[in-house]
Amino acid sequence: ILRVLGENAIAVRTKAMKCLSEVVAVDPSILARLDMQRGVHGRLMDNSTSVREAAVELLGRFVL
């Protein structure tokens, strides 16, 4: 999933964030990994609104 977050296609990055969100829903401890934190942080600053929204949704689910 982390490799796909660097793809050029916006739809692919958005889907990857949504997949990562599903993984976090099952195992929130995965966000303790530094590579996961960097991946999510990078997508929070993505050029695409839909990718940023997916990243914020992931963090929102994690916080709840």
Stockholm file with secondary structure:
# STOCKHOLM 1.0

chainA/1-64         ILRVLGENAIAVRTKAMKCLSEVVAVDPSILARLDMQRGVHGRLMDNSTSVREAAVELLGRFVL
#=GR chainA/1-64 SS CTTGGGCSCHHHHHHHHHHHHHHHHHCGGGGGSHHHHHHHHHHHTCSCHHHHHHHHHHHHHHHC
#=GC SS_cons        CTTGGGCSCHHHHHHHHHHHHHHHHHCGGGGGSHHHHHHHHHHHTCSCHHHHHHHHHHHHHHHC
//
